[in-house]
Amino acid sequence: MSIKRVGVIGLGNMGLPMAVILARKGFEVVGFDLSAARCKLASDQNITPLPLDVLLRSVDVVVLSLPFARDVEAVLKTPHALLDRRDRRVIVVDTSTADPTTSRRLQKLLNAAGHGHLDAPVSGGPAGASDGTLTMMIGGTDQDLADARPVIEAVAGKVIHVGPSGAGNVAKLVNNMLIAAHMVTTGEAIRLGEAAGVSAEALLQVVNAATGRSAISENHFPKFIMSNRFDSGFSTGLMRKDVGLAADLAKEVGLELPLSRQVARLWLEDQTVADAEDFTVMAGYRPGVAIVG
């Protein structure tokens, strides 16, 4: 399948750097975002902003980076656009984190119109998007993956084909449920150690050299929490959405997961941290600030 023009829809913290690296690697890239400011940023980096319907009628591959499944569905159902195209087969690479049921429904809808669909959520944050080293977990057919592979390999350093449609989002929800748990447990562990007289720096050195380490202790604590930056680029609101989707998935498949349920309760019910704040704030730890309770 020949790919010349790629459309990136959703030019936020993840979508814009993916668009930029696609352009850098030789694709003609056009973009769409509801924010005029984000479109201006894209234009400044040689990404041509287009109206949504025009974009969907003119690209070979669509890359989506949107907050919610409802946004993805609304985009793909734009009137007189992708679902009406018969000039060529288009592959949709949806890097948004959504529920597997919606992904499977959208794949069937696109297949009926002659197009392909991959649920392809990513891990690696804005830094990974900027340098093309994201991990992408993919649900969909072998053929759709083969057709979209040049675009996927331009933005991802690791590509894991998890299984059929929906499998990519299942894997992402499992991953983010673990991240949510690690953020809380690592924060509590560091607070415990400090309260018992050991510095956070020394505790992290031990944990990261031993078996208690995780991406949260190795990366997020030193880079975003101990530095007081709290700017990983992923919001508390988005993590709450993902945790909620994981909890819904557990109910859907009939599993009772007591620890995961408690983690979800902490994220969904703790209103001391606003949705707009960085998700690293949920660690409950700030350097030099005594936290009681």
N, C-alpha and C positions, 0 to 999 in steps of 0.2 A: 504494500500500500504506500503510495507516494504521499509524503507529508511536507507541505511547504508553509502553510499558514496555520498558526496555532492561536486560539482565542483563550485568554485567561479571564475568568469571571470571578470577581472578588479580589480587589487589589489591596488587601490589608497587609498585616504583618507577615503573612506567609505567601499570599498570592502575588504581591508585587515583586519580591525577590525571586520567586520562581519565574515570573514573566521576564525579568531582567536577565536571568541566566540562560533562559531559552533563546532570547535574542542574541546573547553573547555567543551562543553555540551555533548560530547560523540560521535559526528559524525566523520567518517573518511573524512578528507577534503583535496581536491586537488585543485590547482589553476593555473591560466594562466594570464600573463600580457605581453605586448610587451616590457616592461622595465625589463632588466636584474637585475637592482638594486632592483626593487620592488619584483621580484621573489626571490632574495637573502634574503630580509627582511622576506618574507613569509616562506622560508625554515628555517630561524633562529627561527621561532615560530611554528615549527612542521606542516607547511602546505607544502605538496609535490607539487612542480611545475611540470606540465606536458605539452607536446606539445598540442596545441588546439584540433587537431583532435582526439588524444588519449583520452584526457579528455572527450570530447563529446561522445565518444563511450563507456565510462566505468562508468559513474555516474548515480545515480538514480534521482537526482534533480540538476538542473543547476540554480545558482544564478548569475545574471548579474548586474554589476555596471559599466556602460560605459557612456561616455560623450554625444554621439549623437545617434539618431535612426538609422542612416546609419551604425554605428558600430555594433549595436545590430543585424541588418539584415544580415550584412556580417558574423558575428559569427555564427548565426543560419543556414546560408546557406553554411557553410564550407563543401567542397566536401568530400564525403565518411565518413560522420560523423553522426550527430544526425538525419537528415532527412532520412537516410538510415537504421537506427536502427529498428529492429523488434523483438529484444530479450526481450524487456520490454517496458512498458509505462513510459516515462520520463516527469516530470513537469518542465517547465521553469518559474522561478520567476524573472521577470525583474524589478529590483529596479531603473533602469535608469529613468530619466524624458524624455519622448518622446511625439510625437504627437499621439493623439488617433487613427487617421486613420492608421498609421503604426502598432500600437498595434493590431488593429482588423485584419489587413491583415496577420500579423504573427501568430495570433491565428488560423486563418483558415488554414494556411500553415501547422502548427504543428498538428492540429486536423486531417488533411488529412493523415498525416504520423502516426497517432495513439498516438500522444503525447498531453500534456496539456500546457497551457500558461496562466500566470497571469501577467497583468501589475500592478506592486506593488511598485510605487515610495514611498520614505520614507522622513520623516521629523525628525529632531533631531540632525543632524550634526555628525561629527566624535565622539563627546563625547557619543551621544546616541548609535552609532554603537558599541563603545567599551564596553558599559555596558549592551547592549541588551535591551535598553528602547526606541528604535525608534518608531515613529508612522508610520504605514504602511497603505496606502489607496489602496484598491485592486479592480481591475476590472477583471471579469472572471466568470466562472461557479462555482456553489456550489461544484461540484465534484472535480474540480481541486484544489479549496481552501482546501477542506477536505483532499485530498491526500497530499498536501504540508504543512499542518498546523504544523506538528512537527518542520519543518525547520523554518517556519515563526515565530512561537512562541519562538524560540530560539534567534531570533535577534530583535524582536519587543515587546515592552511593551503594545502597543495599536494596535489592528488590526481592521480596519473598511472596511467591504465589501461594497463598494459604489454601485456596480451594475455590469452589463455585461462588456464584453471586451471593453477597452478604457475608462471606467468610472474612473478608478484609476488615469489615466493621466489627465483627465479633472479636477478632484478634485485637483491634485497637481498644475496644471497651475493656477487655481483659487487662491489657497493658495499662490503661489509664486508671483502672480500679486499683492496681498495684501501686502506681505512682501516688494516688490519693492517700492510700494507706501508709506508704513509706514517708510521705511528707509529715503526717501526723505522728507516726511512731518515732521517727528520727528526731523531731522537735521535742517530744516528750523525753526521749532518752538523753538528749543533750541537757535539757533542763534538770533532769535527775542527777546527772554527773556533776553539773555545776553546783547544785544545792549540796552535794556531798563533798565539795571542795576541790574538784578537778576542772581545769579550764576547758572551755569548749574546743579550743584549738588542739589541745592534747587529746581530748576525747575523739575528735574527728580523725586525728592521726592514727589512733589505735583502731577505730572502727574500719577505716579505709585500708588498713593493712591486715585486717582480720576478716571473719566471715559475716559480720553484720553490715557490710558495705552494700550500697545500692547507688544507682545513678543520682539519687537525691543527696546522699552523703558525700559522694565523690565530686559531683558537679554543682548541684544547686546550692548546697550549703556554703561551700567556699566562694562561689562566684556571685551569688545573688543575695544570700542571707547574711553571712559573716561580714560582707562588705557594706551592708546596709543599703544595697542598691534596690533590691526587690523589683527588678525589671527584666524578668525572663522573657517577656513578650506573650505570656499566656495568662489570661485573666481567671480570677476565681469563678466568675460567672460561667465561663466555658467549661471549667473543670466540674462545676456543679452540674452542668448539663450532661456531661459524659458519665459522671457518677450515677446520676438519675437514670440514664439509659442503661447502664450496667445493672442497676437494681431492677429495672423493668425486665431486662433480659432474664435475670435469675427467676423472676416470677413466671415468665413465659415458658421457661423450660422446666419449671416445677422443682427448683432447687432451693433448699433452706441453707443459707450461708450466714450464720450468726455474726461472724466478725466483719464480713463485708457489709452486712446490714447496719452494724454500728458505725462503720466508717462513713457510709452513706448518710446516716443520721447526723453525724458531726458536720459534714460538709453542707448538707441541705438545710440544717436548722440553725447553724451558728450565724447569726446576723450581725455579729460584731465586725465581721470582715465584709465589705461591700463587694458586689459583683464586679465592679470596675477595677478593684485592686488586683495586683499581681497575685497569682495563686500561691507564690512562695510565702506570702504573709500568713497563710493558714498553718505554717509550721508552729506558730505561736511563740517564736523566739526572736528577740532583737538583741544584738550584742550590747552589753553594758546596761541592759534594762532588766531589773529584777521582776520576774513574773510570778505572782502568787496564784496557787490553785491549778 
